[in-house]
């Protein structure tokens, strides 16, 4: 039976994810992911390469901690991953994973040429604020220390770096 190019891509994606995750899974190291701007470049032409399909492969592993999305918000794999204290009684840390998008796209999910990179959307920020407030309330009113991971940096950081580099004629 002849297989189409789509089947070849699907098999290759599956094999690639397995190669990445297998050594981590063998040692049962917890794993979470954030998607970047290249993870959905083939959409809409090759919809089976969607981030939602990719995360399903990762989810086959018991050590995988990310979720499709904690709430119905823009992007894929936006999640809050609490790290419990050694006695398990409270959240000692939180790990945030936020999908910062890939490229600016039109209504048909086509990349708009030269429009730039994607960004964290308003509904994701609102989800983050709600969840952070919940964690704080659960932690006797104290902010839970956290790390946030996303692929595309916040524009303010890029602007600051550019400004500082321009002021000193050096890159930071």
N, C-alpha and C positions, 0 to 999 in steps of 0.2 A: 504494500500500500504506500502510496506517495504521501509524504508529509509536506505541508505548506511551510513557508518561511516563518509564519507565526508560531508553529509548533517548535521549530528550531530555537527561536528566541525564548520561548517559555522554558524549554528544557535547559537552555544555557543559563537563564536567570536562576532557575532552581538549583542547578549545580554550583553556581557562583556563591549564592547565599549559603549553601551547605558547606562549601570550602571555608568560608569566613567563620561560620558559627561552630562547626564541628570541634575544633580544638578547645574552644571556650566551653562548650557544652560538656565535653569529656571531663573537664575539671570542675564542672558545676559552678562556674563563675557567673553571677548574675549579669545579665546583658540587657541594655536598653539602647534604642536607636533614635536618632533624629534624621529626617530626610533633608537632602540638599537640592540644589538647583539642577542637578543632572539626573536625579532619580525618576523624573517623569517627562523627560525631554521627548520621548517617543510618542507621547499622547498628543492628539487624539488618534493618530494613525495606527498605533499599536496599543489598544486599550488594556490588553492583558498585562502590560508592564506597569500599570497604575500602582501607585504607592500602596493602595488598599490591598492589592494582590500580593505585593512584595511582603507586607507585614504578616500576611497569613502564613508565609513560609517560615518566617522567624518564629511565629507563635507555635510552631510544631515542637519547639524545644522547651523543656520544663524550666530551664534557667532564664527564659525570656521574660522580662518584666514590663515592657512597654504595653500599651493598649492601643486599640484602633483610635480611640479618643475617649477621654474621661467624660466629656459631654459632647453634645451636638454643636461643634464649632468648626470653623474653617480649618482646612488642612487635615493631616493624618498623623497619628501618634502623638497628639498633644496629651501629656499625662503628668500627673504629680505622683512621685514615687517616694513615699515616706520611708525613712530609715529609722528603725526603732532603737531605743536605748538598749543597752546590754541585757537589762532585765525584762525588756519587752513591754514596759509599762507606759511609755510615752514616745512621741515622735521626737527624736534627737536632731534629725536633719531632714531636709526634703530635697529631692532631685526633681527639677522641672525639665521636661522635654517639650519643646515647642517647635512646630513646623513653621519655618519662616518663608515657606513658599518656594517657588522656583523662578519663574519669569512672569512678567505682566502678561495676562492672557485676555482674549476676547470672550464673548458669550459662548462660543463654540469650543472653548478650551484651546484655541490656537495661540501660539506665542506671537505677541505683537512685536514686530521687528524694531529694534533700537528703543524699546520702551523701558528697558531696565529689568532689574531683579525684582522678585516678589518681596513680600514683607509680612510681618505679623499683623493680622487684621484686628479690628476693634472688638469683635466677639471673642477672640482669643484673649485679649487683654482683660476683658470683663470676666471671663472664666478664671483667669489667673488671680484677679483681685478677689473674686468670691472664694476661691479655694484657699488662698493665702489667709483670708479672714477666718475661714473655718479652722484652719490649722492653728492660728493664733488663739482662737477661742478654746480649742481643745488643749492648748498649752498654757492654761491659766493666764491668758492675756499677754503672753510673751511671744514675740516674733520668733518663728522657727528658723534657725540658720538654714541656708539653702544654696544650692548651685543651680544655675540655669544653663541648659545647652540648647543652642539653635545653630543652624548652619550659616545663614546670612546675617552679618553683624547689624546691630541697630544703627540707623543712619546717623544718630548723634555721635556715636563713637567714631564713625568714618569721618564725619565733618570735623570733629575735634582733632583727629590724627592729621587730617589734611591741613587744618589751620595751623597746628603746631609745626608741621613740616615746613609750611610756607614761611612762618615767622623765623625759623632757624635755618632754613635752606637745607634741612636734613630730614631724613625719614625717622620716625620713631620706631 
